[in-house]
Structure formats: C-alpha cells, structure tokens
Amino acid sequence: MQPIITYKERCRTCYSCVRTCPVKAIKVDGGYAEIIYERCIGCGNCLNCPQKAKVVVDRMVKTQELLASGDPVVAVLGCSFPAFFHSYTPGQLVAGLKSLGFHEVHEGAHGARMIAPHYAAEIAKTDHTLISTHCPAVVDLIERHYPKLLPNLMPVVSPMLAMGRFIKEALGPQAKVVYLSTCIAAKFEIQSPEVANFVDVVLTYGEIELFFRRRGISPANLTEAAFDGIDPEQGRMFTLSGGPLRALDIATDFLDTETVAAEGESHSLEIVRDLAAGRINPRYVDLRFCDGGCVDGPGKNRDLTNFYKRNLIIRYTNSTIPYRTAAHYRTAKPPAQLSQSFQDKSIKLPAPKPEDVRKILNATAKFSQGDELNCRACGYATCREHAVAVFQGLADIGMCLPYNLRKMEEDRGILMQKYELMSRELDKQLGEDMIIGDDRENAAVVELIRHVGPTPTTVLIRGETGTGKELTARAIHRLSTRADKPLVTVNCTTLADSLLESELFGHKKGAFTGAIADRKGLFEAADGGTIFLDEIGDITPKLQAELLRLLDQGEVRPVGGTSVKRVNVRLIAATNKDLEQGVRDGWFREDLYYRLNVFSIDLPPLRERTESIPILSRHFLEKARKKLNKRLTGIEERAVTAMRNYRWPGNIREMQNIIERAAVLSQDGVVRLENLPSIFREIFDERAGVLPGVRRTSFKAERETHVGRLERNLILRYLEEAGGNVSKAARLADVPRRTFYRLLEKNGIAVQRKLEHAFGNEQDGDQ
Ligand SMILES: Nc1ncnc2c1ncn2[C@@H]1O[C@H](COP(=O)(O)OP(=O)(O)OP(=O)(O)O)[C@@H](O)[C@H]1O
C-alpha cells in the first residue's frame, strides 16, 4: 500500500492539494483528487488537506508484528528527534522505546557520519556538479521530473539507508530496522526493494507518540536508558540549516559559489531548475526539500517554531548524551557498500499544441485574454496551466469555478422556463383547456377567438393578471392551421434581459461569456407554429427593436451572429400593462405597439362577470377532484353567494386556487362557506344583514367593524385600479409596498399569480 492514500468520500474537490502539490502529481477525476504516485515526490504537502482526505497510512500494526516476531528490532531516531520529543530527556525516550519492545535504540545521525567520507571523496574526484542525495524528496524530484540531472546525483546512499546496512551487517539479516522521522518521503523511499532490504518500516514521530499512548507508556516517568549504537558527534548537526556541510566535512563560507546549501520547496525547485537550465554550476549542492529542513518535515511538531526547534537541537548536541555502545558495534566498521545509483523514473506527459489549449479554454467560455481570470480556484496558477492539465488528463474542465457559476445561473434560467412550461402543461391537462363562462363578455371573447384563430394575424391579449390570457392564446393556436406545430410560450419576466434575447433569437458560439456553442432560439423552435410572448410589456427597448425587425422581415438574427434566418412564426402577445401609457411615457416603442395591436382581445376581470361564478366554481371543483383524487360532490350555495360578492383581484387564477384550497379543507365532500378564507364569511354575513347582531356589542367593537370594512373596501379599490398589481396599488394609495402587503394580509385579501398557491401569501410577483 502507498504511504499516502485518499479517502474518496472525504474529498470535497476544494483543489487545495492541486494547489500545493509542487510537481502536479494530483489528478482530478470522477469527482475526487487522487495522487499520481509515478509523479509524486513524497513531500507531504497534500497532507494539509482541509478535509483530511489525504492521510498517511498507519504503519504501527506492521511495527507491532515485527516487535512480536522475536527477531531483534532496532529503533533508529532521525536527527531531528530532539525537536519533537522535547518534553522528556533523550534517555527517557530511549527507555520508552525499549518499553515498547525495541531491542536497541540508535541515533540516525551516525548515518551522516558514515557517508561523510564518501561525499568528500566524490566531490574530490568529480569535476561536475554533485547534488546531495540524503533528502528522498529531492532524489525523487530529479528521478521523476529532472532526469537530465541524474548524473549529478551524489552516488551515495542516504543516512537512513547507511544505518540500515550498518545495523543489518552487525546483527545479521534477521534483525529489523524501524526508522523514526518527520519525513514522509522516507516512507516512499523504502518502497524501492534496494532500500526495503535494509529498513523495514519508517514511522513518523507522531506515530510513536500514539504508540506510547496506546500502550500507556509515559516516557517522562521512566528512568533514563542509554543509546546502544555509536555516538554520532558532529553528525547531530545534520538536521540543521548548514548542518549537513559540517556533518559531511564540507568546508564552505557564506560567499562561496562553489557550494550551495538550501532548504525549502521554493529554494529547492529554483536551484534544480537553474541547474537543469545550466544557469549555475557549483561543485556541490546540498538540498533539503522541506522548509526549515528535516526539523520541519510533514511529520513535524506543529506547536514549535523553527527557531525554537533549532535551539533545541543545538542544546541537545551540546549536552551529555548517555551511550552504552553495544559490544558488537565497538569494532564494527561502516558498511563497505555505501554507493547508490539512480534511475530515470520520469513519465512523459503529452504536450498540447496551441490550438488544443485554445479549444479547452473555449470550452470553459474563455475566448479572449480578458476571459482568463487566473483566479486559481481550480488549483492551477493560470487558466492556461489548467487547460494544459486538462489536455494531459490531470484535470477536469469542471474545475473552473467562474465558468461553473455562470453555467449554473444559465441553467437556473432555463429550468425556471421549463418549470413554468410544465406547470402550464399540467394546468392544461387538468382543465382540458376549456374556456368556461356563461356571461356575455365571455361569449364575446370566445367569438373573437373563433374569428382570429384560423388566420395568421398577430394577436394582442390584454387583461389583468389571472384573467385567462394564456388560456386564450392556447385556444387561438388550437383553432389555427398551425395547431399540429409547436406553441412555444415565453414568459418575458422570468429570464434576465441578456438571457431572454439569446433564448428568443439564439446565439452564436462565443457571442458572450458562456456561449460555448451555437444555440437555436425559441423563434426557430416555434418555426411553422405559434410563439406566445407573455408579459410583452416587460421587454427592454433593445429587444423591442429586434422583435420589430422580426415582425417586419420574418427573420431572426442570433445574438453575436451576422447572418439572419427566415422563420415563419405567428405571434401572440399578452400584457397586463398599459401599453398606450408606455408609448406616451416612452418605455414602449410606438411602431412595435402598432405591429402588435393588430387584433386585440380584452379579457374582463372576474368581478365584471359574476354570472359565470357558479359555473366556474363547479369547473374548478371538478379540476380539484381530479387533482386531489378526493370525493367532492358540490359547493354550498352560501359559498357561491359570497364568491359572487368578492372583488377577485387575482381573477380566475385566484378563484381556482381558493376552490382547490377549500376542497382540501372540505370534510364531507361539500365545499362550504367555512372552508373559504374568512373574508368570504364576512362578505356573506354582511349581505345577510348579520350586522344588527354586531350592534348589540360595544361602541368600540362596532366602530372597529365599520372602520375595518372601510379599510378593506379602500384597498380593494386601489387594487382594482391597479389591475391587481400590488406595487402599482401601493403607489396609488401612497403607502410603502410593504405596508400595503401588511394591509392585504390583515384584511385577508389574496393576490395571487402563477406559481403561488397559498391563500393570503403576500407575494404577487411584481417588483
Ligand atoms: N375562462 C376560463 N375558464 C376556465 N379556466 C380559466 C379561465 N380563465 C382562466 N382560467 C384558468 O385560470 C388560470 C390562469 O389563467 P391564465 O394563466 O391564462 O391567466 P393569465 O391572464 O395569462 O395570467 P397572467 O397575467 O398572470 O399571466 C389558468 O389555470 C386557467 O386555466
């Protein structure tokens, strides 16, 4: 198993690992970010995952198995250990490790002492740059990403491997070596068989602490024990900045350009790039990939600063450290074989051509330099880097946040439109599209529909909200010669202006950010049939001009396009706005007004056709019966009387909703006065002359009743004058819209529009 794994279910694709991985060894695929081990250098940056989706695989079980095997198991403490285990003495740490079952405890710094002469010899005999190989992340960086520098790697093993060889040569191959360190890259290093033969397990200091806790061992309470290996002396400096040079006996001074010693990701990468480019040419380069060197590796102690850790190590090197070097080491020589060769492990990723990158950028709506925000939300420094990664199979197009946000907004508009169409379709199915009414006005409207239906004439339907404008449009289409062709309905207020234009006329690829392909508009979709533009009074002047062109020439021009397309569409428009006033005030084009107002049908408000209330109420009860699947037998006469005396600001839609609500409340299958909102009861009582009873109460109560009624009638009058539009009514009444809504609520007046069902709901959709 690899030393770092990803818990897929925890990965929330925040791309923090993509952002921090210095060698782009993270691949985003199938909704989670995984490590590409062939590219990984084991630096452990991805372990800073905010969701803890990347974790180090626990090697404690393996260690426990070794300890239980009966073979001698030796713990080797990496040079940085004093900066981690600082709350007890080194001797107590040794005692703790022995309590866990380790046979011997060594300092890994002795490994640095052992390789020092080999470093010196190589530098003396080589005339090209040599790069240190004690940091496994640096070795991996060169083997996997800069193979050109392979001849420059110091052909000497790491201190860890030197220790492994030394211990196994002294104790025999049955001995096991467990190396303790802050280094995650070392866990990767022992995956190569060459190293695995000599170091069996690498544990982080954190894992050892956990081990102590699980076994109930508290080293601070133990009596000190002595180290078993060989005192490394100067080797202890190895972990500090500049320390390796001293530990490896390499003489240098600050102004020396022959020797370069650096630590940290950015310095290491810069130096390696400079070397690969031939910009610098020192004799020896000492690199450690982690900031602060080995004291600050991924398994570091997070509570302490680097300076403090440095002090701890210097204090440690200057202290007396208990040693009782075991007999078998006193005469032991460093292993004869401390050389190592390195391999080219790089994998070539395909290089995209400029047109490949452009294509990918276009797919995320980036058509010009200005569209490339380089926001880094995807984890890549630039949009181009992301596009290259997409080409190489490392990244997903869906990682681009600004593109996703725009797309979501666009999808939301389209979904709203679809939702509206579906809900109309449902209405149609339940109501069978019948125009109900036995009043004179209704008969006149039906007559007009019969006449205009079969012609190609443009029709303008006018009427307050909920009076049946869309129902009328459908009836006209049904009677036309186009009945077998589509009727496309567009609610001009649902979509944002820019979207509406592209919805209606279509757009060309690249016309605006988000236009990733050519798209047909609704006029083209309605070709041969009818388009119904509801709320035509709400469209912008620009759209009015386009519409006028279309009506005059029968051609649509997609947004961003230069050529036009001929379409054969019949237009039906509807509005509850006063277009004549619009022409006078300048917000509606006069020429368009005349093009639309060829044949106008005015739908009367329900309060002017109260004779139809009984038949309409029976019709809506039947609809409710089908929809609710409930036994409903009729409507009580008292309820019908009250409804005939109500003002119906929301017109027929309001009535339909009120009856459906009453049908839900009905307990015996009959819709009764009590099932209607309370206002109907008041209206009924008033008509039935119940007021004398009220008069028998106090003056205050009677006054409230009268004032209340007066207030209610006033509100209804304003609403009526405003054609059911609440904002307009509030303006007429000269009260803030919010106050007007409160008054509506207080007086139980329901103003309802499409998609709103709850009686007394204070929305009316107009803003
Ligand atoms: N004469 C009628 N007979 C039967 N049902 C009707 C009648 N008039 C309207 N309706 C019903 O009332 C509801 C509202 O009608 P419609 O959507 O056509 O009104 P509208 O005037 O287009 O409303 P808006 O101005 O809010 O868009 C629909 O369910 C419709 O079926």
The ligand as a Gaussian input file, in Angstrom:
#p B3LYP/6-31G(d) Opt

LIG

0 1
 N      -62.477000      31.251000     -18.716000
 C      -61.750000      30.358000     -18.055000
 N      -62.220000      29.110000     -17.909000
 C      -61.525000      28.195000     -17.231000
 N      -60.344000      28.420000     -16.671000
 C      -59.816000      29.641000     -16.799000
 C      -60.488000      30.668000     -17.499000
 N      -59.722000      31.765000     -17.483000
 C      -58.622000      31.460000     -16.775000
 N      -58.666000      30.179000     -16.378000
 C      -57.663000      29.457000     -15.587000
 O      -57.062000      30.405000     -14.707000
 C      -55.671000      30.200000     -14.613000
 C      -54.977000      31.475000     -15.053000
 O      -55.166000      31.690000     -16.432000
 P      -54.027000      32.244000     -17.370000
 O      -52.699000      31.740000     -16.962000
 O      -54.435000      32.016000     -18.773000
 O      -54.109000      33.776000     -16.965000
 P      -53.205000      34.968000     -17.448000
 O      -54.081000      36.103000     -17.713000
 O      -52.299000      34.514000     -18.553000
 O      -52.373000      35.266000     -16.151000
 P      -51.051000      36.168000     -16.014000
 O      -51.389000      37.555000     -16.415000
 O      -50.741000      36.082000     -14.553000
 O      -50.022000      35.518000     -16.889000
 C      -55.339000      29.027000     -15.500000
 O      -55.301000      27.872000     -14.716000
 C      -56.500000      28.954000     -16.459000
 O      -56.733000      27.637000     -16.904000

